[in-house]
């Protein structure tokens, strides 16, 4: 029996449907996989790649940049500050962002530049899948 999955950003619903599995990265907890019937769960999302395995078997890959995940009653709800579906990622823009963050980090260690670099790396990772 599949579970219902909703991926929501502040602007719109990015993905909604039935899935067999969701794998995402939580803050400080590493990657976690949710399968149908998973126990209730609430967690903060880190910057990372997410995979949604719909019932049709064609994985959806998403770059997620923070937010929350809730699992309840066989439903996984992902509320993301910023999330980008694989086919909406601009590869060239991600490369430029990565290079800019790396240049900034060569000058001084900065938390925002660290986060910018991680977001760019995740975009490139998801784009390459």
N, C-alpha and C positions, 0 to 999 in steps of 0.2 A: 504494500500500500504506500503510494508516494506521499510526500508532504507538500504543503503549500509554501511557496517562497515569494517574498515581496522585497525588492531592492528599491529603496526610496531615497532620493536626494532632495534638497530643499526646493529644487525647480520642478521635479516630476518623478513619476514612477519609471525607473529605468528597466526593470524586469519584473514580471509577475507570471507565476505559473506553477505547475507541479514539477517536483524534482525528486531525484533519488538520493542526492547528497549535496551538501554545501561545505566547502573548505575555506576558512578565512583565518586571518591573523588577529589575535587579541593583544591588547597592551600587556606587555610583560609576561604573557602566557604562552607565546608561540602560536603555532598553527593548531586549529581545532576543526574537526570534521563533525558535521551534524547529519544524522541519518534519520529516516522515519522512526517515530516513537522516542526520540531523544528526550531525556529528562528536561524539565524547565531550566532555563539558563538565561542570564543577562550578563553582558560583558561589554567593555569598551574596546573599540577597534583601533588597531595601530595602522601604520602605513604599510600596505602589503597587497599582494595579489590574492584575489578571491576566485574560486572556481565554483560554478553552479552546474550540476549535472542534471539537466532536464530529463524527463522520462523518455524523450526521443533519443537520448544518448549523445547529442551534439553539445559538448561542453561550452559554456559561456564563461569567458575570462574577463575579469574586471580589475582595474586598478582602483583601490580603495584608499582614501586619505583621511582616515579617522571616522568616528561615529560610534554607533552602538549596534549590538545584535541581541535579539530577544528570541528565545525559543519557548513556545507554549502551545499546548493542544495541537501538536503535529504541524505547527506553522513556524517558519523561520522568517523573522522580520529584520531587515538590515536598514538602519537609518544612518546614512552616510553624509558627512559634511560635504565631501566631494567624492564622486565615483565616476569612472569612465569605462564604458564598455570597450572591449578590444577594438572593434571596428570604428570607434570614434577617436582613437588616439592618433595624434599627428606625430609621426615618427621624427620628422625633421625638427619640429618644435621641441620635442623631448630631448633630442640630442643637443640642441642649442642650450636648453635649460640646464642639462647636466654639465656642459662645458662651462657655463657661467657660474654655476655653484662651485665647481672644482676650482675655478680661478679665484673666486672669493675666499675659499678655504685655504688657498695657498698664501693669501695675504694675512688672514687671521682666522682663528677658530671661532665660529659663530653658530649658535644653535639654529637660527633661521636658515643659514646656508646649508647646515647639516640636513635639515628637514627638506629643503629644496632639492638637494642631491638625492635623498632617499626617494622622494616623489618621482623625480625624473627616472631613476633607476627602475622603479616599479612600473612606470609607464612603458619603458623599453622592454622590460621582462614580459609584460602582458602582451605587448604588440608582437613580440617574437613567437608567441605560442601558436 
